[in-house]
Amino acid sequence: QTDRGVDTDVEGETNVTVFENRRALPRAWFITDLATLNDRDGIDVVRTSRLPDGRVFDPRTMAIVDPANHPATSHFSPGASEARVLRIGDGDIALDVSTTGEGFLVLSENAYPGWRARIDGAEVPIYRTDIALQGIVVPPGTHRVEFTMESQTLRAGLALSGVGVLACILLLALRVRRRATKTD
């Protein structure tokens, strides 16, 4: 039963509380500063919202990257910037982005081996950001950004499946040939 438009009690109805996260970030956004921290320190920062030096960590303006793999720049001036999601598919995310200055784009998608990023068709490095997300450096201007999953495991599975199909066809062809030679 429904009580659309009017909240009336209905027999057997359970109370429900809906929570809204008003601090939720979008699917993709630009930040201005990077902090290079190892995983243990980075997890502490995400958990406590405090950097090791005591400053407040705000993921809307700052990101954490691995010290072993980070961009050469730690401060960005994206100026007026926007990231608009065009498509989200299985292993495929496309965005239109624009910045008046160089920016660091954070994508709220798990960092996992096999993800590739391209800006206007040219591959760019992905940096593991905020322990579990992905980030890329975006030059000034308007660009098409695409993230695609190119799984080596999937490719190996497809190759093995293809070999299996070829082996089955070969065995069937041999069997047909043997039957044909027995009847002659």
N, C-alpha and C positions, 0 to 999 in steps of 0.2 A: 504494500500500500504506500501511497505517497501523500505528502502534505504540501505539495508545490504551492508556493505563493503564500501559504499560511502555515505557521508552526503550531500544529495541534498534536496532542499526545495520542498515540495509537497503541492499542494493546500489543504487548510484546516488543515494543520499540526500545532500542538501547540508546543510551546517550553516547554521542560521538563528539570528540573534540578535534577540531581541525587546526593544525599549526601551520603558519606561514613563515618561511625563512626570508625575512626582508633583507638579509645581508647576502643572499645567494648571488653569485657572480654569473654572468652570461656564459655561453658556450665558448666564446673567444673574446679576449680583451688585450689591450696594450698596457704595459707597465713601463716605468721609467728607470728603476734601479734593480740591479742584480746583487745578490749576496752569494758568495761561493762557500758552501758548507758541506762537510761530509754528511752521510746519511743519518748517523746518530744525532748530531747536532741539529740537522735540518728537521728531523722528526720532533725534537724538543721545541724548536721554534714554531712549527705548525701547531703543536699541542698547546703551547703556552701563549702564543702570539707575541713572544719577546725574543729579540735577537740576543746572542751571547753578550753583546756590549750593553744590554739593557733597553735599547730602543724598541719601540712598538713595531711589530711586523704587521703590515697591512697588505694582504695579497692583491688588493686593487691597484697598488702602485709599485709593489716590489715582488720579486720572485727569487726563489732559492735554486741554484744550479750546483751541479757536482763540480768540485775543484779539478777533477781529472778531465772534464770535458765541458768547457764553457766558452762563450764568445770572448773575443779580445777586449770588447768594451763592457764596462759594468754600469754605465750610465747612458740612458737614451733620452732623446728629446723628440718624441713623436709629434708634439704639437697637436693640432686638431687631428683626431684619428677616429676611425670607425672600422669595425669588423662586423660584416653581415653574412650570416650563414645562408648559402644558396641550396645546399644539398647535404643530407646525411643519409648514407647508405651503409650496407654491411662492408666495413673496411674501406669506406670512401667518404670523405668529407671535403666539401668545396666551399670557399668563402670569397667574398669580395672585400678587400681591405683598402683603406686609404690612410695615409699619414702625410703630414706636411714636413716631417723630419724622420730620421731613422728611428724605428721602433722595435720593441721586442714583443712579439705576439705570443700569448699563452693560450693554448688550446686545452679545454677541459675534456681531455680524452686520455685514457691510461697510456703511459709510455710502455711500449712493448716492442721487443725486437721484430723487425719486419716493416715497421712504419716508415714511409718515405714522404718527404715534403717537397713540393715544387712551387716556385713562384714564377708565374707566367711561363710555365713549362720547364724552367731550369731547376734542377735539383739543388736543394740547400740542406745544410746539416740541421738535425733536430737535437735539441738539448733537453735532457730530462730535467723537468722543472717542478719545483715544489714537491719533491720526492717521487711523485707518481704521475705527473702530467707531462705535456709536451710544449716546447717553446721553440720559436725560430726568430731570426733577425730579419726584419722587413725594411727594405730601402724606402726612401721617400717616394711618394706618388700613389697612384691607384693601381692595384694588382689583383690578379686572380691567384689565390692560394689553394692548393689541393694537397690533402693528406690521403695517402693510399696505403693499404696493408698489402705487402708483397711477401707472403709467408713462404719461407724455404721448405717448411714441412709440407705445406700444401703442394708445392711444386714437386717434391720428392714423391709424395703420394700419387699424384697424377702420372708421373713418369713410371712408377711401379705398376700402376693400374694399366697403363698403356702396354707395358711389356707383358703383363698377364693376359690382356686381350689378344695380343699378337700370338702368344704361346697357345692359347685356346684355338685360335683360327688355324694355326699350323698343325696342331694335333687333330683337329677335325678334318683338315685337308688330307693328312696322312691316312686317317681311317677310311675316308671315302676312296682314296687311291688304292688301299689294300683290298677293299671290297670289290672294286672294279677289276683288279688283277685276279682275284679268286674266281670271279664269274666268267672270265675269259678262257 
